[in-house]
Amino acid sequence: MKTALFSALLLGLGLAAASLAAAESWTGNYTDKKYLNGKAVFQLNILEEGDTISVDFDAVYNDGHGCAPQGNGPARIADRNTLKFTFTDSAGNSGTGTIKRDASGVLISIKPGRIADRKCTVFYRENIRLHPAQ
């Protein structure tokens, strides 16, 4: 009886842990369709496959003018609700970033380190609030 109860308890804990791990996956698509006071769109995709996490993002002015960077790079988990990543964009800029989960989506902060095209850096800011893409 004690063995059966202990086995059932372990099975229940294992299922709960697996369920919690699945619920905390970083995979998702996020966007701000009114970025830069409604003048631009910013999109972020996070893909978690096993122990590998990658991010890719793009931003563009609604009227198509100027730079439209597409960036990507590897990410790592800094803590339960934070990713740190490095990136290179389509204009040759590169740098680091942080993504934090919050109740309504994520906050992304992007810091260019190497700037090849300054026009693209207008899209790179601190605490950009993104919501799950619809």
TAHU-V220229 format. One record per helix or strand of 2 or more residues. SS is the DSSP state (2 for helix, 1 for strand). FROM is the first residue (numbers start at 1). LEN is the number of residues. Records with the same first field share a line. If there is no record, write none. Layout:
SS = FROM-LEN / FROM-LEN
This chain:
2 = 2-22 / 35-4 / 118-6
1 = 28-7 / 40-10 / 52-10 / 70-10 / 82-8 / 94-9 / 105-10 / 128-5
